[in-house]
């Protein structure tokens, strides 16, 4: 599915943008899931809002919560003492949705890929990303590299699990001299020695 993606701060959203975002969130998270909860919260003001458009119509959405405003915490520093304390504050991705008529076309993966790339660009490649996933989507987020953390819990009476996208650690590969290269070096050195010896013998023969 081919879409156009835009990402805006709350202040950059037009009234029309905001209307369609809130309409889609209400449609998916309130009506479809039969869940009466307060979708509009104070967090929206500080988020980045990523929208997928097709023919200028909203078909998918998610929001990115900056590290300083994200209340969802990870046990990352406990699990891995090599992680710097400054990196335990991490951005969160939330309110991920695709409208019903556009599901099954890979759009959710495209939205998450764009969201992850935006987090890396704005908040640094070495900073993990966290989200609160609805439990039935566990395998989807795992396919993107997110790892479950802790037990399942109820949020607005829906089962969720905290998941973290860790930063892949680069491993330095030591270059070791292979046995073949060592043998070749020895052979070349031996041939050079023979050639030098023959050259010296030739000079001695001419001098006699």
Buried (B, 14 or more C-beta within 10 A) or exposed (E): BEBEBBBBEBEEBEEEBBEBBBEBBEBBBBEEBEBEEEBEEEBBEBBBBBBBBBEEEBBBBBBBBBBEBBEBBBEBBEEEEEBEEEBBBBBBBBBBBBBEEBBEBEBBEBBBEBBBEBBBEBBBEEBBBBBBBBEEBBEBBEEBBBBBBEEEEEEEEBEBBBBBBBBEEEEEEEEEEEEEEEEEEEEEEEEEEEEEEEEEEEEEEEEE
